[in-house]
């Protein structure tokens, strides 16, 4: 396992960054939907 990580460290970093960005955009998408519902209620 450690040999794989050291040999493919660039890909490991790219996968981690991709997961973080995906979570970030998902959070923003949910926040936007919540704000839209609040604006409609006003």
C-alpha positions in Angstrom: 0.0 0.0 0.0 2.8 2.4 0.9 4.7 1.6 -2.3 1.6 2.4 -4.3 1.1 5.7 -2.6 4.8 6.8 -3.0 4.8 5.7 -6.7 1.6 7.5 -7.5 1.7 10.4 -5.1 0.5 12.9 -7.8 -2.6 10.8 -8.5 -3.3 10.5 -4.8 -3.1 14.2 -4.3 -5.4 14.8 -7.4 -8.0 12.4 -6.1 -8.0 14.1 -2.7 -8.3 17.5 -4.2 -11.1 16.3 -6.5 -13.0 14.9 -3.5 -12.6 18.2 -1.6 -13.8 20.3 -4.5 -16.8 17.9 -5.1 -17.8 18.3 -1.4 -17.4 22.0 -1.6 -19.6 22.4 -4.7 -22.2 20.1 -3.2 -22.2 22.2 0.0 -22.6 25.4 -2.1 -25.4 23.8 -4.1 -27.4 22.9 -1.0 -26.8 26.3 0.5 -28.1 28.0 -2.7 -31.3 25.8 -2.6 -31.9 26.7 1.1 -31.5 30.4 0.4 -33.8 30.2 -2.6 -36.5 28.6 -0.4 -36.1 31.3 2.2 -36.3 34.0 -0.5 -39.5 32.5 -1.9 -41.2 32.5 1.6 -40.7 36.3 1.9 
